[in-house]
Amino acid sequence: MEDEQSFSDICGGRLALQRRFYSPSCLEFSLSCPRITLRSLTAVTCTVWLAAYGLFTLCENSMILSAAIFITLLGLLGYLHFVKIDHETLLIIDSLGIQMTSSYASGKESTTFIEMGQVNDVVINEAIYMQKVIYYLCILLKDPVEPHGISQVVPLFQSAKPRLDCLIEVYRSCQDILAHQKATSTSLEGGDKIISASNRRSHSGMGAYWHRQEDRR
Amino acid sequence: MVLKAFFPTCCASADSGLLVGRWVPEQSSAVVLAVVHFPFIPIQVKELLAQVQQASQVGVTVLGTWCHRRQEPEESLGHFLEGLGAIFSHKPWFQLCRERGSKSWSCKATHWQGPASPAASGEDQVMLIFYDQRKVLLSQLHPPTALPNRQAGDTTASAGGLAAVFDTVARSEALFQSDRFDEGPVRLSHWQSEGMEASILVELAKWAAGPVCLFLACLLSLISAASACRVFKLWPLSFIWSKLSTCEQLRHRLEQLTLIFSTQKAESPAQLMRKDLIGQLADALIPVADHVAEELQHLLQWLMGAPAGLKMNRALDQVLGRFFLYHIHLWISYIHLMSPFIERILWHVGLSACLGLTVALSILSDIIALLTFHIYCFYVYGARLYCLKIHGLSSLWRLFRGKKWNVLRQRVDSCSYDLDQLFIGTLLFTILVFLLPTTALYYLVFTLLRLLVVAVQGLIHLLVDLINSLPLYSLGLRLCRPYRLAAGVKFRVLEHETGRPLRLLMQINPLPYSRVVHTYRLPTCGCHPKHSWGSLCRKLFFGELIYPWRQRGNKQD
């Protein structure tokens, strides 16, 4: 089952969120970033070549022009391969883990997989980014030393940077799967206390404020 | 509850049979290692599994049945397979089924309550995860870097489900010894059934490697024994060896070669590297030496005049300047005397550069040291003069104030001097004070030159260290066989139809290059500066000689 919705990121660019529902325990979210436009590409190329031509009129050395063409080509290839992210995917598999994939514009993919045993929770946090305060979705990892502590915060969708409405969609589906997974894991361990949806572990930070708001609703 | 079944991709086309593997109850996952084909005798299967369990310490059991059938389902086969559940009891009992030629799989896991009440058995949902058995067998999982405040013992506790899968497959090599084409009582299908890959050249090289390694190891041990003999430990030779960085590199290279050609099995994949670059030594060393000497002469003429507008003491200036100029004259004559032989010496020395780029760089560093030997001599003269002057000045200053340095108590004590002692002391103090700028200027100039040369040599040493510690084998492994060094895994969801179990493909996520270099970095023959900046400045101020780039090995000699 697939559906697609359109959102916007923190700068106003258009994002497309594609959700694929494979089974009640497996869900995939794919967020595609705005593409590189012909206008920006032309602008950068013209700037670089004008600067090179200016240098050429000063130095009378035609190597500068060839060097400028070379630099433009290599720079474009490097940008497409190392910097420009085409879409980011989040795959949640109940009882296995969470996988984040970033696909670059040249086709390169970089994947990180976190096992479910290390995941404490998935929350929405606030952060100060340049001159704005933005929301971002992150995974909290368990601390092996202290069972209820948090050792690391892994932010998601860092290149796409969607707004809160998109994050809420992803957050709700993640919480459904996580709650289901925790219910089955506690029944497996034979625990006698039932963890209800409102009795989640508390964690420090502004994310706690958001979390309790959601619970009260 | 969702159960996970890790299924090897090589068994997806195998004929029907029994599934053999390990059940991990904490992760509720089953790792299938092989498929046992019909016909078999259950007793012999159980014997084989007990043998494998003893050899590999992995709890290998029969997990369920595998059915690879044609379009029409065969009734008798179905009942037969269910009957097997009673013989090899295992909770939960997996029944995987695939139709030949299509991509539709079905699997169910049942909990048998016993033959008396089959209706009470529960069924669970199963998730199929395909993995490449050969790659997972050869791969080494690198867990993410631990946080600094975590102790080393905690990492074993957090060995997750995937580490258990990798561990199971890697330790079950005993199960993969026989396959379905062997004549034994039990016929198995696993990754070796596709055919063991081999190459004639590789096999021949392996046979030839033994005697060749033995021969080269003997040769190298002869060379090491010869170099360790007593003749080389006598004072002049051992002093020269310790000063030349080329010898340090040659010793290091000898150790590396001995390790490569030794007949012991390597314990870890962090092998040492061998580079085959041949350095090229410049042929224009004589003109360079002449140029350096000429520049020094200009510098000394400048110092003997009025350098930077300062007024020097003419007599002392002339003495020092002429002394140093004579030195340079001797040096140039010496170089010109040696020039017919330099070419041949350099060519022979350059041959040893085929032992690696690091040896060539060390030779370069030593040539720089030899060419700038006169700068080193001037620095030592200037430093000694300046040091004497400073000591004299401080001692006479104490006399001027009526104090004395008490060597026994290591402190300054008051002392009463005679009149003539005071008179001569003050006179000498005045002389030394007025000669101080001249000496200090010469000392400053030559110290700066010496520091420049030391900095260049230090850069070369850093480069040599970097090259020595680069793990070329691991980088090559990461380039050519990326699945051997795994940072983790990645999953891909395969075609899914409603009503069928979820199928995932598990692939190995290779380690990024930066982590490869960081994890497998070789130990360096580190020569770190022994002084901090503060102590260096203090030594420079008082005129003590500095030796910043001492090699680590010198301390044991």
Boltz contact constraints between the chains, C-beta under 6 A:
constraints:
  - contact:
      token1: [A, 22]
      token2: [B, 493]
      max_distance: 6.0
  - contact:
      token1: [A, 22]
      token2: [B, 496]
      max_distance: 6.0
  - contact:
      token1: [A, 23]
      token2: [B, 502]
      max_distance: 6.0
  - contact:
      token1: [A, 25]
      token2: [B, 2]
      max_distance: 6.0
  - contact:
      token1: [A, 26]
      token2: [B, 502]
      max_distance: 6.0
  - contact:
      token1: [A, 95]
      token2: [B, 2]
      max_distance: 6.0
  - contact:
      token1: [A, 99]
      token2: [B, 491]
      max_distance: 6.0
  - contact:
      token1: [A, 111]
      token2: [B, 490]
      max_distance: 6.0
  - contact:
      token1: [A, 111]
      token2: [B, 509]
      max_distance: 6.0
  - contact:
      token1: [A, 113]
      token2: [B, 488]
      max_distance: 6.0
  - contact:
      token1: [A, 113]
      token2: [B, 489]
      max_distance: 6.0
  - contact:
      token1: [A, 113]
      token2: [B, 490]
      max_distance: 6.0
  - contact:
      token1: [A, 115]
      token2: [B, 160]
      max_distance: 6.0
  - contact:
      token1: [A, 117]
      token2: [B, 160]
      max_distance: 6.0
  - contact:
      token1: [A, 144]
      token2: [B, 154]
      max_distance: 6.0
  - contact:
      token1: [A, 144]
      token2: [B, 157]
      max_distance: 6.0
  - contact:
      token1: [A, 144]
      token2: [B, 158]
      max_distance: 6.0
  - contact:
      token1: [A, 184]
      token2: [B, 1]
      max_distance: 6.0
